[in-house]
């Protein structure tokens, strides 16, 4: 197995692990929200939960794309 295959396999496993973690987190969050609402009380479901940290002033997606660009540059062109 070559160096490039090992790196791509590692990246694939990392993405699967992140997806499984995000799914598990969302399942736990949904279960916790459902468990805290008393039975028989009709409440309004929140549109979004509170995020005090925001999204990084709009630079988050740009930095994410740049990170992938540099990672794939290293993987593909050595």
C-alpha positions in Angstrom: 0.0 0.0 0.0 1.5 3.3 -1.0 1.8 6.5 1.0 -1.0 8.2 -0.7 -3.4 5.3 -0.1 -2.6 5.4 3.6 -3.3 9.1 3.9 -6.6 8.8 1.9 -7.6 5.9 4.1 -6.8 7.8 7.2 -8.9 10.8 6.0 -11.8 8.5 5.1 -11.7 6.9 8.5 -11.5 10.3 10.1 -14.6 11.5 8.2 -16.6 8.4 9.2 -15.6 8.9 12.8 -16.7 12.5 12.7 -20.0 11.7 11.1 -20.7 9.0 13.7 -19.8 11.4 16.5 -22.0 14.1 15.1 -24.9 11.6 14.7 -24.5 10.3 18.2 -24.4 13.9 19.6 -27.6 14.8 17.8 -29.3 11.7 18.9 -28.3 12.4 22.5 -29.3 16.0 22.3 -32.8 15.0 20.9 -33.2 12.5 23.7 -32.2 15.0 26.3 -34.6 17.6 25.1 -37.4 15.1 24.9 -36.6 13.9 28.5 -36.7 17.4 30.0 -40.2 18.3 28.7 -42.8 17.2 31.2 -45.5 14.8 29.8 -48.7 16.5 28.8 -47.2 20.0 28.5 -47.4 21.4 25.0 -44.5 23.7 24.5 -43.2 25.5 21.4 -40.2 23.8 19.9 -37.3 26.2 19.6 -36.2 27.1 16.1 -32.5 26.9 16.8 -30.6 26.4 20.0 -28.6 29.2 21.4 -25.0 29.5 20.1 -23.1 32.2 22.1 -19.9 31.7 20.1 -21.5 32.4 16.7 -19.8 31.3 13.5 -16.5 33.2 13.5 -17.6 36.3 11.7 -18.1 34.5 8.4 -14.6 33.2 8.1 -15.4 29.7 9.3 -16.4 28.3 5.9 -13.5 30.0 4.1 -10.9 28.6 6.6 -12.5 25.2 6.2 -12.1 25.3 2.4 -8.5 26.6 2.7 -7.7 23.8 5.1 -8.9 21.2 2.7 -7.1 22.8 -0.2 -3.8 22.7 1.6 -4.4 19.1 2.8 -5.2 17.9 -0.7 -2.3 19.8 -2.1 0.1 18.0 0.2 -1.5 14.6 -0.4 -1.7 14.9 -4.2 1.5 16.8 -5.0 3.7 15.7 -2.2 
